[in-house]
């Protein structure tokens, strides 16, 4: 179950703003009530890249030029957000050298920190599970920085420690030379150091065998920040059941995307993927990672074109028979537990070793 701590402030959603003629009013009311206590912790939003390209966006008010703004995050009951610091595939410098990836990453971090500081009444930089819970209780959206690309490490654990000092809490190994065909000896060092720093590993985009290897090597749970079930849609970015099983065994987290190319073009299709992940990995290993933040707005399923659609999705899952305890894990509890478990692993690691390797 989610860690409630103090009773949180309302996240500002209302069923009257969410017409859904294909759903019962009761299910939508229950969804809104549930999200007021167990808000959404979303594993992927690419708005930092968008803001870097178009710095004129002011998301404190409705912004039709992008699919993310604070009013719609609040309407959807979003209480925590992972702000991706990756350069999207196919965008400028998508085939950059490691040094260029490092430079891009540092610029992304700078934009993200300035962005969070710009909206202190709505956003709060989160460095820990306690920050995540405290932000929710104060009516703010907990903002985690990451993932950053494993390619940005340039074969240096010092770079990983520097990212941590700057506030980054998620690392994505995909594309790094140490996590391509297999996890190399340096890759194992990265996993150990990420565990020591309480940085969550995001295996999104890793080959299935490597994803399973990292999940097994890490002493804290790993995540896939935005994905869908390959068993339902064989999109190359979706994960097979073997990875979902490995995540379940390692208490990891598969966060289902709202990318229509990967899930299908309807809210019902997204719910099907959530059903499948829950059935294979278990209710403790399913989460949400919509991948909003695009400009122009990306191809999202009908009913889930921006963050305000979250209550409709939760209502659909209620009508499918999901118990509220599982929904509380889906929206908030699983992500909070992963962040907290990373911190527990870090404390155990530091208790057993006074200084990191390579210092």
Residue, then its C-alpha position, 0 to 999 in steps of 0.5 A: x500500500x502507498x505510504x500515506x503519512x499526513x493527509x494530503x491536500x487536494x490536487x484540485x480535480x473535479x468530476x464535473x470537469x471530466x465528461x465521460x459519457x461511456x462511463x458511469x458517473x459513480x466510477x468517475x467520482x470514485x476515481x477523482x476521490x482516489x486520486x485526491x489521496x493517491x495522486x499519479x506519479x508519472x514516470x515520463x514527461x519530455x517537457x524539458x526538451x520542449x522548453x529547451x527548444x521553445x523557452x516561451x512556454x509558460x505552463x502556469x496557465x493553459x498552454x495550447x502549444x504543448x500537451x502539458x501545463x500545470x492546470x492540466x497536471x492538477x486536473x489529472x491528479x498528478x502529484x509527482x513527475x519524472x522530468x526526462x532529461x534525454x534527447x529524443x530519438x531522431x532529434x538534433x544531435x540524436x547520433x551525438x558523441x558521448x561528449x556531446x551527450x554529456x554537454x546536452x545532458x548538462x544543459x537539460x539539467x540546467x533548464x530543468x532546475x530553472x523550470x522547477x524554480x520558476x513555479x514554486x507554488x506548484x512544483x517542488x524539486x524532489x531528491x527523496x521519497x520524503x520529498x515526494x510525500x511532503x510535496x504531495x502533502x503541501x499540494x505541490x507536484x514532486x519533480x524528479x530529474x531524470x532519467x539522464x542517458x548512460x552515454x553521458x557518463x563517458x566511462x566515468x563514475x565521477x560523472x554519475x556522482x556529479x549528476x547526483x550532486x546536481x539533483x538527478x535521481x534516475x539513470x537510463x543505461x540504454x545506448x551506453x557502450x556498457x549496456x548494449x549486448x550485455x552488461x560489461x564489467x564497467x556496467x556492473x560498476x555503474x549499477x553498484x554506484x547507482x545503488x550506492x547513490x540511491x539513483x533509480x535505474x531505468x531500463x527503458x530501451x535496453x535489449x530484453x536480455x540486458x534489461x533482465x541482467x540489470x534487474x538481476x544485478x541491481x540491489x534496488x528495484x529498477x523501472x521502465x519509465x514508459x513502455x507497453x506490453x509486447x504481447x499485445x502490440x509487438x512494437x519494438x519499444x514494448x517489453x516482452x513478458x520475460x522482462x515483465x516477469x524479471x521486473x516482478x521478481x525484482x520488485x521493479x516497476x513497468x510504467x505504461x505509456x500513452x503513446x498510441x503507436x505502442x498501446x493503441x489509439x483508445x483509452x481502452x487499449x491503454x487499460x488492456x496494457x495495464x491489465x496485462x502488466x498487472x497480470x504478468x508482473x503483479x500489482x506491485x510492479x505496474x505504474x504510469x509513464x505517459x510520455x507527455x510534454x511534446x510540441x506539437x502534441x504527440x499521438x496519444x490515445x483518444x481520452x488520454x491526450x493530456x494529463x487531465x485524462x488520468x481520472x477517466x483511465x482510473x474510472x475505466x480500471x475501476x469498472x474492470x474490477x481493479x480494487x482500490x488498493x491496487x489502484x493506489x499502488x498503480x498511481x502512487x504507492x509503487x513509485x514511492x516504494x521504488x524510490x524509498x527502496x533505492x534509499x534503503x539500498x543506499x544506506x546499506x551500501x554506505x554502512x558497509x563501505x566508507x568510500x566509493x570505488x575509484x575515489 
